[in-house]
Amino acid sequence: VEPIENEAIRRHSPTLWAALSPLGRRVRYPKDIPFQAAEARGSAFNGTIGQITDGRGAPIPLPLVERALAGLEDADRGAALLYSPVAGLPAVREAWRRWQRRGVPDGLVSGLPLVTVGLTHGLSLAADLFAGEGRAVAVAEPFWGNYRQTFATRTGADLRSAPAYRDGAYNPLFVEEALADLPDGEPALAIVNLPSNPGGYSPVSAERRDLVASLAREAERRPLVVICDDAYSGLVYEVGVPAESLFWSLIDLHPALVPIKVDGATKELSLFGGRVGFLTFPFAADSEVAQALDSKVMCLLRATLGSPVATAQIVLLQALREEGVAAEVETVRTRLAARYRVLRTALGKLDGSKVRALPFNSGCFALLELSPEIDAERVRRHLLAEHDTGLVALGGRYLRIAFCSVRKEDLPELVRRIVRGVAEVASAGSLERAGSR
Ligand SMILES: Cc1ncc(COP(=O)(O)O)c(C=O)c1O
């Protein structure tokens, strides 16, 4: 039987309908236990859900567990110990919506974010809904490697990349380039991750205009779902670099383009272990299409995780409720900005003969590009073995520095070790080449 949600999506967003995967078309939130339990919430006699309570809706925790949550108000402690609704705790969804929409004009419509278990889970839900066997997914190369697992390995989607940088500068046309060979009319996904991992880059205003225009041109050719991976949202360190999510610029841009926002507390609120992420669609929360999409997401979430983690949501809520949260987030940003500036200065001194820094201005990373004859993996292993220095090697010729996890004072020495290590690997390589001649 076809889910009734499909009709709403077909009617209100033909773009999303065209882009839905076979799995995305199949799923709808079942009217089983969590649904029936939600309907019965507050009844005098509630014998719905298999959750151990005192008979009045409060949990019966082990005292050892309760002690760990001792600082919480009773209501929060209760919520932390019981099941979360499948879509997330309403207070957390509302609070995150306010957080996301700081400074966003009321005219830009977005729904109530659905809670996910970290951003990876938000991405995998988007992949389940819109990817699938053969579906084209445009990404900028180099990209966060887990996109391969999430989209291609799991669903069979066809990851198509185009360079993130050209001639040492950001390439805002990567989506159009990546999809150039895809026949007109065929739906596609694009992942736009700003600030980027591994690049640590956010387009400056002119580049961002080009990026938006390019996405609109691509939507002339096909239904296009753009997944805005906002993992590093807000971590911008240069004036003149737009810090607001691209999601807001894409709403109502073109009828054949639907943006989806994937964000969360992991990096934005420096709550890595909490695993609280969000998935947001550009439709009013009470609209038929938003409810149809919520039903599909909730079905997938219920089928895999049961429900999202209540305890972590309550921890996040303690922060989101307070006026001071923005100032505390700003303190973290300022600390990273100081590291960024030290690293930018140190990398600015590279002569560029064997290794050069690609432009970076935001996020947690800087990306180094090695000369073609030097193998990044070999440099990585050499730095680890001889210089007590760990970096990530990517795509054969890139090294990623996570300056978010190195002390400011240590960054100049880190760069000196990289320069030394690269030179050593390069000279060993040229000796080997001479020897084999
Ligand atoms: C670009 C990008 N997206 C998503 C994620 C996943 O975030 P989470 O740890 O919340 O799953 C990461 C984490 O490193 C990331 O770098």
The ligand as a Tripos MOL2 file, in Angstrom:
@<TRIPOS>MOLECULE
LIG
   16    16     1     0     0
SMALL
NO_CHARGES

@<TRIPOS>ATOM
      1 C1         31.7920   17.5500    7.6090 C.3       1 LIG1
      2 C2         31.2930   16.7130    8.7160 C.ar      1 LIG1
      3 N1         30.0140   16.3160    8.7040 N.ar      1 LIG1
      4 C3         29.5160   15.5420    9.6700 C.ar      1 LIG1
      5 C4         30.3010   15.1190   10.7170 C.ar      1 LIG1
      6 C5         29.7040   14.1860   11.7290 C.3       1 LIG1
      7 O1         29.3900   14.7830   12.9250 O.3       1 LIG1
      8 P1         28.9760   13.8770   14.1740 P.3       1 LIG1
      9 O2         30.2370   13.6160   14.9190 O.co2     1 LIG1
     10 O3         28.0180   14.7220   14.9360 O.co2     1 LIG1
     11 O4         28.3420   12.6430   13.6670 O.co2     1 LIG1
     12 C6         31.6320   15.4910   10.7760 C.ar      1 LIG1
     13 C7         32.4800   15.0120   11.8790 C.2       1 LIG1
     14 O5         33.6740   15.0280   11.8410 O.2       1 LIG1
     15 C8         32.1370   16.3130    9.7480 C.ar      1 LIG1
     16 O6         33.4140   16.6970    9.7360 O.3       1 LIG1
@<TRIPOS>BOND
     1     1     2 1
     2     2     3 ar
     3     2    15 ar
     4     3     4 ar
     5     4     5 ar
     6     5     6 1
     7     5    12 ar
     8     6     7 1
     9     7     8 1
    10     8     9 2
    11     8    10 1
    12     8    11 1
    13    12    13 1
    14    12    15 ar
    15    13    14 2
    16    15    16 1
@<TRIPOS>SUBSTRUCTURE
     1 LIG1         1 GROUP 0 **** ****
